[in-house]
Amino acid sequence: MTNYELRTERTKTTQVDFDGNMFERIDSKDTTSQTLRLLQDGKLSTVSSSKPDCFDEMMTQAKEMVPYGAPYEETFAEKTDIVPLNLYDNATMSAKEMIEKTGALVADLQTIDSRIIVSAGMRHTVSETSLKTSQGFDHGYKKSMWSCGAGVNLVQGDDKLQVWKSLNFLRPDFDFKGIKNELAQKVEYAKTIVPFEAGSYPVIFTPDEMGFILNPIAASLNGMAIYRKISPWHDKLGQELLDPRFTLYDDGSLDNEHTSKPFDLEGTPTRRNTLVQSGRIQDILLNRKVAAQLGKVSSGNAGPAGPMPNHLIMEAGTKSLAEMIKSIDYGMLIDGSMGAWSGNPFAGIVTGTISMGLKIEKGKIVGRVKDCMFTVNTFQHLAKHLVDASVEREATSLFMVGATAQLPYVMLDEVVISTN
């Protein structure tokens, strides 16, 4: 028996970019991609094409390749009901309006400091995704996403400061004044370079930086790593391994979230998965293949290279960011780093060169540090050294392709800071 799965994605994107305070370009493009997976005699072949409406041609190629395909024991998605999500808004903006709004943001950011060089961009993407299988699954969804990002560069002698802010929404609900105010505050803090002594200190990690700190958690709860027993938690499900105040969800089924989707890459409906509940390891990320290997069902987290998060959500804490800063006698707020995504996540070690570190002294930010690195053991620090998390949470992108998160500012103690 021949079974197939056809996934079609059509995307229309308009993008405006400014660089060096000047308009650089506007791009508009329409793309179509189709992926056909064919299962025949227990073997799987995959064919992709950028041509629209070429099913017959792809099927011919897939049949020719299937004798050389890898063994595949799972089935494709069957006919099922899918709960629709609100992922599309019909708001539009002409290319001229996009240029004018982005240009106005660039001009406004230049008023922060006459020496500032600004880069900025705006992008509007509309995508339509459909999945059809020979087993009767036939569903699709439409999404819109508006993105706006701005970065400022300030050179002071041999010091080069770079600060960036980006936002993603279903609608063009950009708070341009808020973007300016946030970047202006960071520039004001960072203009003053201050020394920092090597040692172990309390450190506040911004939501963007917490994405790196949580990488070992996400990797260790990947069903593929559990099945292969390379995860340090492969035999620890149900155990309390982290601070009881730490709770982490993954949810790809949220309305109005630009990375949500009604079903994953394989047609499994997305849902909220409680990965860690009050410090206890509760659930793992699964696609169909790994779920079958573990005797479970898919969690709706199928990605191009195996299970992956859709949208991580860490529960908020009890203090405001301002209160956490005020509580530190000597420490740091880390808002940017380089290299923290690399390394072996299963060891739990996260280390990076600090590109934007603000020194905190006697409860106040006093300036920016340079030539420093941080080292955290995620497993140990989230078990024994979690001081608090902020009541504020912010959307951020993770280094994992397509994954996003809603994370608080997190304060850890005994973070190792080394200096050059």
MIVEX-467865 format. One line per 3 residues: number of its first residue (from 1); their letters; for each residue x, y negated, z of C-alpha. Coordinates in pm, 1 decimal, always signed. Example, Ala and Ser with C-alpha at 12.3 -4.5 7.8 and 13.67 -1.06 7.14 Angstrom:
REM MIVEX-467865
1) as) +1230.0,+450.0,+780.0 ~ +1367.0,+106.0,+714.0
This chain:
REM MIVEX-467865
1) mtn) +0.0,+0.0,+0.0 ~ +123.7,-351.0,-89.1 ~ +84.3,-622.6,+173.7
4) yel) +178.7,-983.9,+120.7 ~ +190.9,-1318.1,+297.5 ~ +200.6,-1651.1,+112.2
7) rte) +294.0,-1971.6,+291.4 ~ +259.4,-2303.2,+108.4 ~ +379.1,-2642.7,+230.0
10) rtk) +317.1,-2968.2,+47.6 ~ +478.0,-3284.2,+183.0 ~ +459.7,-3649.8,+80.1
13) ttq) +707.0,-3887.5,+241.5 ~ +767.5,-4260.9,+216.3 ~ +1074.3,-4398.1,+393.4
16) vdf) +1214.1,-4748.1,+440.4 ~ +1569.3,-4807.5,+565.8 ~ +1765.0,-5112.8,+676.8
19) dgn) +2138.1,-5099.5,+744.9 ~ +2382.9,-5369.3,+849.8 ~ +2091.9,-5610.3,+908.7
22) mfe) +1995.5,-5577.1,+541.3 ~ +1728.9,-5389.7,+347.4 ~ +1891.2,-5076.9,+205.0
25) rid) +1632.2,-4861.7,+28.0 ~ +1280.8,-4726.3,-3.8 ~ +1222.9,-4363.4,-100.4
28) skd) +902.7,-4182.6,-188.1 ~ +891.9,-3815.0,-269.1 ~ +649.1,-3527.3,-299.4
31) tts) +772.0,-3173.9,-239.6 ~ +613.7,-2831.3,-256.8 ~ +760.0,-2513.3,-115.0
34) qtl) +614.1,-2164.8,-124.3 ~ +740.0,-1853.1,+49.5 ~ +608.7,-1509.0,-37.1
37) rll) +681.3,-1211.4,+185.1 ~ +602.7,-870.0,+36.0 ~ +580.9,-551.9,+243.1
40) qdg) +587.7,-227.8,+49.4 ~ +684.5,+123.9,+157.4 ~ +812.3,-8.1,+490.6
43) kls) +1050.5,-261.9,+334.1 ~ +1028.2,-640.5,+324.8 ~ +1135.6,-880.4,+51.6
46) tvs) +1113.5,-1258.9,+60.1 ~ +1097.7,-1500.7,-232.9 ~ +1083.6,-1881.0,-216.7
49) ssk) +1005.1,-2138.9,-481.4 ~ +962.2,-2514.5,-512.4 ~ +723.7,-2480.3,-805.5
52) pdc) +351.5,-2514.7,-733.1 ~ +104.2,-2241.5,-828.7 ~ +357.6,-1974.2,-918.3
55) fde) +217.6,-1680.9,-719.8 ~ +231.5,-1427.3,-1004.2 ~ +592.4,-1511.8,-1085.5
58) mmt) +694.3,-1485.2,-719.1 ~ +511.5,-1153.5,-680.8 ~ +700.7,-1008.6,-978.2
61) qak) +1033.0,-1114.4,-827.5 ~ +937.3,-981.3,-483.8 ~ +845.0,-640.0,-625.7
64) emv) +1179.2,-620.8,-803.9 ~ +1363.7,-698.9,-479.5 ~ +1163.7,-493.0,-230.7
67) pyg) +1358.3,-164.0,-282.4 ~ +1661.2,-349.2,-143.8 ~ +1472.3,-515.9,+140.4
70) apy) +1519.2,-467.7,+512.2 ~ +1298.5,-220.3,+704.3 ~ +990.9,-392.1,+850.6
73) eet) +738.7,-224.3,+1077.6 ~ +506.7,-513.2,+1167.5 ~ +193.8,-619.0,+981.6
76) fae) +96.9,-961.0,+854.5 ~ -172.3,-1175.3,+1016.2 ~ -524.5,-1041.6,+985.9
79) ktd) -849.5,-1231.7,+942.0 ~ -917.8,-1432.2,+1257.2 ~ -1074.7,-1754.5,+1377.9
82) ivp) -837.9,-2046.9,+1426.8 ~ -922.1,-2340.5,+1652.8 ~ -860.1,-2662.3,+1455.7
85) lnl) -643.2,-2935.5,+1605.2 ~ -650.9,-3310.5,+1556.6 ~ -318.9,-3357.1,+1378.6
88) ydn) -402.9,-3599.6,+1098.8 ~ -485.5,-3967.7,+1082.4 ~ -567.0,-4144.4,+756.2
91) atm) -394.1,-4469.6,+849.2 ~ -197.4,-4608.5,+556.9 ~ +53.6,-4884.0,+499.7
94) sak) +182.3,-5017.0,+170.5 ~ +553.7,-5002.0,+93.5 ~ +560.0,-5382.4,+118.7
97) emi) +407.4,-5370.6,+467.6 ~ +655.0,-5105.8,+580.8 ~ +945.0,-5319.5,+459.3
100) ekt) +805.0,-5633.6,+622.5 ~ +740.4,-5468.7,+960.3 ~ +1079.7,-5297.8,+970.4
103) gal) +1252.2,-5616.2,+857.5 ~ +1076.6,-5812.8,+1131.2 ~ +1199.7,-5559.6,+1389.0
106) vad) +1556.0,-5594.9,+1256.7 ~ +1537.1,-5975.1,+1279.9 ~ +1396.3,-5959.4,+1631.1
109) lqt) +1669.1,-5720.6,+1747.9 ~ +1936.4,-5957.2,+1617.1 ~ +1820.9,-6216.6,+1870.5
112) ids) +1946.5,-5993.4,+2152.6 ~ +2303.0,-6097.9,+2072.9 ~ +2441.7,-6281.7,+1771.1
115) rii) +2713.5,-6017.2,+1732.4 ~ +2470.5,-5727.0,+1696.5 ~ +2448.2,-5523.3,+1376.9
118) vsa) +2112.1,-5347.1,+1335.9 ~ +2001.8,-5032.5,+1154.3 ~ +1634.6,-4942.2,+1142.6
121) gmr) +1387.0,-4733.8,+951.5 ~ +1023.1,-4637.1,+918.4 ~ +887.8,-4316.7,+769.1
124) htv) +538.7,-4188.5,+691.3 ~ +493.1,-3817.2,+623.5 ~ +177.4,-3628.1,+532.1
127) set) +205.2,-3249.6,+512.9 ~ -40.5,-2974.9,+421.7 ~ +34.3,-2617.6,+525.7
130) slk) -157.5,-2304.3,+432.2 ~ -105.3,-1935.0,+506.2 ~ -277.8,-1651.8,+322.2
133) tsq) -229.7,-1277.2,+366.0 ~ -363.5,-968.0,+197.3 ~ -514.3,-875.9,+536.4
136) gfd) -762.6,-1161.4,+516.6 ~ -591.0,-1446.3,+700.4 ~ -660.6,-1767.8,+509.4
139) hgy) -616.0,-2093.1,+702.3 ~ -444.7,-2428.0,+666.3 ~ -395.4,-2762.0,+837.0
142) kks) -299.7,-3117.6,+753.5 ~ -66.2,-3335.5,+958.1 ~ +49.5,-3693.6,+954.5
145) mws) +355.1,-3839.2,+1122.8 ~ +481.7,-4193.7,+1151.5 ~ +840.5,-4241.4,+1265.1
148) cga) +1022.2,-4559.8,+1360.1 ~ +1379.5,-4583.4,+1479.1 ~ +1623.8,-4864.9,+1545.5
151) gvn) +1985.9,-4875.9,+1648.3 ~ +2208.8,-5164.2,+1751.9 ~ +2585.9,-5181.0,+1726.8
154) lvq) +2790.9,-5427.3,+1927.2 ~ +3168.6,-5456.0,+1897.3 ~ +3358.7,-5620.1,+2183.1
157) gdd) +3733.5,-5607.6,+2116.8 ~ +3822.6,-5238.1,+2091.3 ~ +3489.1,-5131.2,+2241.5
160) klq) +3207.0,-5025.4,+2011.0 ~ +2863.7,-4989.8,+2168.5 ~ +2586.7,-4798.4,+1990.2
163) vwk) +2232.5,-4773.5,+2128.0 ~ +1938.8,-4609.7,+1951.3 ~ +1563.1,-4572.0,+2005.7
166) sln) +1317.9,-4368.1,+1798.7 ~ +944.9,-4294.3,+1822.5 ~ +713.5,-4046.6,+1647.2
169) flr) +333.3,-4063.1,+1636.5 ~ +37.7,-3939.6,+1432.0 ~ -57.8,-4305.2,+1377.2
172) pdf) +159.7,-4614.7,+1326.7 ~ +106.4,-4724.4,+1686.7 ~ +453.3,-4868.3,+1730.2
175) dfk) +527.4,-5104.0,+2017.1 ~ +795.6,-5307.0,+1841.8 ~ +827.3,-5545.4,+2136.2
178) gik) +877.8,-5246.9,+2366.6 ~ +1151.1,-5110.3,+2138.8 ~ +1328.8,-5446.2,+2150.3
181) nel) +1297.5,-5481.9,+2527.2 ~ +1434.6,-5133.0,+2591.3 ~ +1732.1,-5179.9,+2359.4
184) aqk) +1798.7,-5527.4,+2499.9 ~ +1807.6,-5390.2,+2855.4 ~ +2048.7,-5113.7,+2756.3
187) vey) +2276.3,-5360.3,+2577.6 ~ +2275.5,-5591.3,+2878.9 ~ +2371.2,-5305.6,+3112.0
190) akt) +2634.6,-5174.3,+2873.6 ~ +2816.6,-5498.1,+2794.2 ~ +3011.0,-5474.1,+3118.5
193) ivp) +3267.2,-5191.5,+3126.6 ~ +3336.6,-5061.2,+3477.1 ~ +3573.6,-4792.0,+3613.6
196) fea) +3449.4,-4460.7,+3747.9 ~ +3628.3,-4214.4,+3973.6 ~ +3635.0,-3845.5,+3885.1
199) gsy) +3443.7,-3620.6,+4123.9 ~ +3101.5,-3469.8,+4194.9 ~ +2812.4,-3713.8,+4214.0
202) pvi) +2435.8,-3753.6,+4190.1 ~ +2344.7,-3811.5,+3825.5 ~ +2016.9,-3907.2,+3660.2
205) ftp) +1967.0,-3755.8,+3315.1 ~ +1729.6,-3930.0,+3075.2 ~ +1464.4,-3722.2,+2893.1
208) dem) +1683.4,-3711.7,+2581.3 ~ +1974.9,-3571.6,+2782.3 ~ +1750.3,-3326.2,+2968.3
211) gfi) +1688.1,-3159.4,+2633.3 ~ +2050.0,-3042.5,+2644.9 ~ +2027.2,-2939.2,+3010.0
214) lnp) +1721.2,-2723.4,+2933.5 ~ +1882.4,-2551.6,+2634.9 ~ +2009.8,-2256.2,+2844.9
217) iaa) +1658.3,-2212.1,+2986.9 ~ +1497.9,-2198.4,+2642.0 ~ +1770.6,-1968.3,+2508.5
220) sln) +1743.2,-1732.1,+2805.3 ~ +1364.9,-1706.5,+2763.7 ~ +1387.5,-1631.2,+2391.8
223) gma) +1238.9,-1285.2,+2342.1 ~ +1512.9,-1189.8,+2098.4 ~ +1778.1,-1253.1,+2366.2
226) iyr) +1565.7,-1061.9,+2618.9 ~ +1533.9,-762.4,+2384.8 ~ +1905.8,-759.3,+2305.2
229) kis) +1984.8,-799.7,+2676.0 ~ +2219.4,-1089.8,+2611.2 ~ +2001.8,-1318.9,+2820.9
232) pwh) +2107.2,-1333.0,+3187.4 ~ +1735.0,-1311.4,+3266.0 ~ +1655.7,-1002.7,+3057.3
235) dkl) +1566.6,-803.8,+3370.6 ~ +1455.4,-1090.1,+3596.1 ~ +1104.5,-1174.6,+3477.8
238) gqe) +884.0,-1249.9,+3775.4 ~ +1173.4,-1351.2,+3999.6 ~ +1211.1,-1694.5,+4160.0
241) lld) +1543.5,-1813.5,+4020.7 ~ +1500.2,-2191.4,+4013.8 ~ +1388.3,-2466.9,+4248.9
244) prf) +1020.3,-2417.0,+4341.5 ~ +951.8,-2772.4,+4219.6 ~ +1057.0,-2677.9,+3866.5
247) tly) +780.3,-2582.5,+3622.8 ~ +821.5,-2560.4,+3245.7 ~ +560.0,-2496.7,+2978.0
250) ddg) +569.3,-2454.2,+2603.7 ~ +258.7,-2567.9,+2418.1 ~ +209.4,-2587.8,+2042.1
253) sld) -167.8,-2629.1,+2067.7 ~ -195.3,-2990.6,+2184.2 ~ -413.1,-3238.0,+1997.7
256) neh) -240.6,-3552.7,+1867.7 ~ +109.7,-3405.9,+1907.0 ~ +302.8,-3424.4,+1581.2
259) tsk) +482.1,-3091.1,+1629.3 ~ +165.4,-2899.7,+1721.9 ~ +10.8,-2653.7,+1480.5
262) pfd) -298.6,-2430.1,+1499.6 ~ -89.7,-2124.3,+1413.9 ~ +278.8,-2044.8,+1391.0
265) leg) +491.3,-1936.2,+1095.2 ~ +333.8,-1588.2,+1102.6 ~ -28.3,-1692.6,+1154.2
268) tpt) -43.7,-1628.7,+1528.8 ~ -254.8,-1894.0,+1706.2 ~ -45.3,-2125.3,+1921.8
271) rrn) -117.3,-2161.0,+2292.9 ~ +22.2,-2287.6,+2622.3 ~ +287.1,-2051.6,+2758.0
274) tlv) +397.6,-2097.0,+3118.2 ~ +768.0,-2016.5,+3100.2 ~ +862.4,-2109.9,+3456.4
277) qsg) +603.7,-2159.8,+3730.6 ~ +728.6,-2313.8,+4056.0 ~ +1077.1,-2176.5,+3992.6
280) riq) +954.3,-1827.4,+3903.4 ~ +1034.6,-1687.0,+3557.5 ~ +693.7,-1607.9,+3416.0
283) dil) +682.1,-1581.4,+3034.8 ~ +902.4,-1562.5,+2726.3 ~ +893.7,-1688.7,+2367.3
286) lnr) +789.6,-1421.9,+2115.0 ~ +722.5,-1369.5,+1747.7 ~ +553.9,-1056.3,+1609.1
289) kva) +868.5,-849.8,+1558.3 ~ +1021.8,-911.3,+1899.4 ~ +683.5,-875.6,+2069.9
292) aql) +642.3,-530.5,+1915.9 ~ +992.9,-432.3,+2025.8 ~ +909.6,-532.2,+2382.4
295) gkv) +559.6,-385.4,+2383.9 ~ +399.4,-731.1,+2406.8 ~ +199.9,-963.6,+2181.0
298) ssg) +333.3,-1269.8,+2003.7 ~ +318.1,-1594.6,+2201.4 ~ +270.6,-1803.0,+1884.8
301) nag) +635.2,-1911.6,+1869.5 ~ +752.2,-1768.1,+1538.3 ~ +1014.1,-1987.1,+1371.2
304) pag) +1236.7,-1950.5,+1063.7 ~ +1510.9,-1769.0,+1257.1 ~ +1308.6,-1595.3,+1527.9
307) pmp) +1114.9,-1715.3,+1833.9 ~ +1155.1,-2083.8,+1917.4 ~ +980.0,-2343.3,+2137.2
310) nhl) +705.7,-2558.5,+1991.6 ~ +682.1,-2835.3,+2251.4 ~ +842.4,-2801.6,+2595.9
313) ime) +675.3,-2978.1,+2887.0 ~ +844.3,-3016.2,+3224.8 ~ +624.0,-3112.0,+3517.0
316) agt) +680.5,-3461.5,+3652.8 ~ +828.0,-3531.4,+3993.6 ~ +736.4,-3761.6,+4278.6
319) ksl) +958.5,-4070.0,+4239.5 ~ +981.7,-4343.6,+3982.7 ~ +1302.4,-4392.2,+3789.2
322) aem) +1358.1,-4717.4,+3978.4 ~ +1325.9,-4534.8,+4313.0 ~ +1576.1,-4268.6,+4206.9
325) iks) +1827.6,-4532.9,+4098.9 ~ +1779.0,-4717.4,+4428.1 ~ +1850.7,-4396.6,+4624.2
328) idy) +2200.0,-4351.2,+4476.9 ~ +2495.0,-4503.6,+4659.8 ~ +2750.0,-4400.8,+4394.9
331) gml) +2662.0,-4209.0,+4082.7 ~ +2556.3,-4237.8,+3722.4 ~ +2267.4,-4247.2,+3475.8
334) idg) +2351.9,-4058.9,+3155.4 ~ +2161.0,-4175.6,+2848.8 ~ +2381.8,-4040.2,+2570.9
337) smg) +2643.1,-3772.8,+2517.4 ~ +2832.6,-3592.0,+2244.2 ~ +2888.6,-3217.9,+2218.8
340) aws) +2643.0,-3117.2,+2491.9 ~ +2455.3,-2895.0,+2244.2 ~ +2754.4,-2666.5,+2184.5
343) gnp) +2885.8,-2374.4,+2385.4 ~ +2734.9,-2048.3,+2505.8 ~ +2388.3,-2124.7,+2648.2
346) fag) +2368.2,-1788.5,+2826.7 ~ +2652.8,-1894.5,+3055.3 ~ +2444.2,-2193.4,+3162.7
349) ivt) +2733.0,-2438.8,+3126.1 ~ +2647.1,-2772.3,+2962.9 ~ +2929.5,-3017.5,+2914.6
352) gti) +2955.8,-3330.3,+2704.0 ~ +3147.4,-3648.1,+2643.1 ~ +2944.1,-3934.9,+2785.7
355) smg) +2869.3,-4192.5,+2515.8 ~ +2621.1,-4392.8,+2722.2 ~ +2680.3,-4364.5,+3095.9
358) lki) +2567.0,-4634.4,+3337.6 ~ +2736.4,-4655.3,+3675.1 ~ +2507.6,-4682.2,+3977.7
361) ekg) +2649.1,-4841.5,+4290.6 ~ +2451.9,-4916.2,+4606.7 ~ +2124.0,-4858.5,+4427.9
364) kiv) +2193.2,-5079.3,+4126.0 ~ +2323.4,-5031.5,+3771.7 ~ +2648.2,-5227.4,+3754.9
367) grv) +2782.5,-5147.6,+3407.4 ~ +2887.7,-4886.8,+3152.9 ~ +3156.2,-4624.1,+3200.6
370) kdc) +3391.7,-4500.1,+2930.7 ~ +3613.9,-4198.2,+2872.9 ~ +3412.5,-3965.6,+3096.0
373) mft) +3268.5,-3616.7,+3063.4 ~ +3001.3,-3434.1,+3262.6 ~ +2962.8,-3065.8,+3343.7
376) vnt) +2646.2,-2897.4,+3465.8 ~ +2560.9,-2534.0,+3526.6 ~ +2192.5,-2539.3,+3436.3
379) fqh) +2105.7,-2223.7,+3627.9 ~ +2280.1,-2336.4,+3948.0 ~ +2185.3,-2702.9,+3933.3
382) lak) +1815.9,-2639.1,+3867.0 ~ +1816.6,-2382.4,+4146.3 ~ +2013.1,-2559.3,+4421.4
385) hlv) +2086.5,-2917.2,+4316.2 ~ +1758.3,-3059.7,+4187.8 ~ +1702.9,-3382.0,+4383.6
388) das) +1388.8,-3500.4,+4207.1 ~ +1222.7,-3571.7,+3876.1 ~ +1053.8,-3896.1,+3780.4
391) ver) +682.2,-3957.0,+3759.1 ~ +753.6,-4107.3,+3415.0 ~ +785.3,-3868.7,+3123.7
394) eat) +889.9,-3941.6,+2766.8 ~ +868.9,-3764.5,+2435.3 ~ +1200.9,-3646.8,+2297.4
397) slf) +1335.6,-3421.6,+2025.1 ~ +1543.1,-3116.4,+2104.8 ~ +1845.5,-3003.2,+1910.8
400) mvg) +1644.1,-2695.6,+1810.6 ~ +1499.8,-2754.7,+1464.7 ~ +1142.3,-2875.5,+1479.2
403) ata) +1110.0,-2857.3,+1855.8 ~ +1006.6,-3147.4,+2074.3 ~ +954.1,-3200.2,+2446.1
406) qlp) +785.3,-3413.3,+2709.2 ~ +1037.1,-3453.7,+2988.9 ~ +1095.0,-3668.9,+3298.8
409) yvm) +1414.9,-3834.2,+3414.3 ~ +1584.9,-3574.3,+3633.3 ~ +1824.0,-3637.0,+3920.6
412) lde) +2078.2,-3365.9,+4002.6 ~ +2349.1,-3382.4,+4268.1 ~ +2703.3,-3240.2,+4260.1
415) vvi) +2738.9,-3304.7,+3887.1 ~ +3106.5,-3291.9,+3793.9 ~ +3233.3,-3607.8,+3624.7
418) stn) +3582.2,-3592.9,+3478.2 ~ +3778.2,-3887.1,+3339.2 ~ +4052.3,-3926.1,+3082.1
